[in-house]
């Protein structure tokens, strides 16, 4: 049996009596006692997640050249040229030649000869192999450096910014003007160099903090002292579902086009550039409706893999849960293209068919319900 990988904060999770589970080969906290309380802490105050299992990859090039940008133009479905100045980040999918999603990721423009990419934990090794393969085949000449010497903590919630500044006053000036998908690197903090990105996976304001692995525990403790609540994977999942955010491996994968996963907004087809998977996307187009469902009846909870029965044929739930904010069961579903927002459908839950309404995503943003 393969031993689970551990983040630099693993001992801290154990000391906090977290329930540890296997998440893609990593020993990760599911919750610290109450998943619901952790969810509500992020929606109303501030919570923090250990996301150090995700892999940071630095992609470097020759000073004065645009070789890294040229490489990423080809690798990513979104347009890297949207990043015009250092300090900005971009969400994108990375596709295979058939238009399937190898991974979804965030890329940061540090400087023209250095871009930083954060990829999912479960796909990190195959991502690195794929990137190296494309680099070699295209003779782009960039260097790829996985940074397992780094740790990442996501601090999320309406009071996240205030509590981060309380814990780390040295970052105040650098972060005051940061907008969503902006980031800053502060070299002189008590935890060494820190990258702070105004990004997240919860639908709330907040930052993702990247520091040296050996500084992570001290930073975690300082954030906890400032009143930031430790949160586990359970709350992270219900939060991202309410916020309408896809999870790799459930809502999209190598056999799913981003156009069929509600991620068409991350694909730039209009710009005259080639990228891996573009030809396949243009051939196939969008073949499915990807939308939210709200269960209209009692007697079950929406879960992944349940069949959705529509007037136009069958669909499938990709992710589902009970929403603490809406107090209703919610889900993402991939359904026939003819299905529209407002339609009523039936979901097969065990031996019953229960009615659900098709809605736009997200369900919740900044703590407020966006659907009735």
Secondary structure, 3 states (H helix, E strand, C coil): CCCCECCCCHHHHHHCCCEEEEECCEEEEEECCCHHHHHHHHHHCCEEEECCCCEEEEEECCCCCCHHHHHHHHHECCCHHHCCCCCEEEEEEEECCCCEEEEEEEEEEEECCEEEEEECCCCHHHHHHHHHHHHHHHCCCCEEEECCCEEEEEEECCCHHHHHHHHCHHHHHHHCCCCCCEEEEECCCCCCCEEEECCCCCCCCEEEEEEEHHHHHHHHHHHHHCCCEECCHHHHHHHHHHCCCCCECCCECCCCEHHHCCCHHHCCCCCCCCCCCHHHHHHHCCCEEEEEEEECCCCCCCCCCCEEEECCEEEEEEEEEEECCCCEEEEEEEEECCCCCCCEEEEEECCEEEEEEEECCCCEECCEECCC
